[in-house]
């Protein structure tokens, strides 16, 4: 088993500009050490059109209400910053907003994984001896000898599709055929229950067999931390 850079094509070149956009990087940096509630705020805000920030503050009293930390508190300041950058993403057009959200999940996954293992890479193919090369690049890979990982990242549960599951499972089996081990999984910035329902619909009752699912509530596990 070996890793290789993905072959660039027109779509990849365009998407690379979005992945490197300073806004994507700012959102990912803020979400790396965010609480689950702060990440829920980010998902809710980025999921639709921009609205009055006061409405979002009212909907998340644990972050902004009377009992929440006051101005100058690190938790309150991070919540305000997350709200601000999430509104910037929401201000983008439908297609651009969708691409930004996907890039945010990938960048966040990269940062969290890097807190636990290294080296961590983006957009890499996995090759096996005697097998046709897969065109599909995996969003984030951890390439540590003897403990490699391959992750596909999705904004929402609707992005979980049978072909994605098959590609991950095929990589896992390819590594096993060579006597190696490859952890494969999905990182989805959505509720775990929604992801599990989607997985069963796409794959059946054995949906999680051999596949690691990390949903919004458990993102900190990527970094080896307890969910906060």
Beta strands, then each sheet from edge to edge (+ up, - down):
strand 1: 2-5
strand 2: 120-127
strand 3: 138-142
strand 4: 148-154
strand 5: 182-188
strand 6: 212-214
sheet 1: 1+ 2- 3+ 4- 5- 6-
end
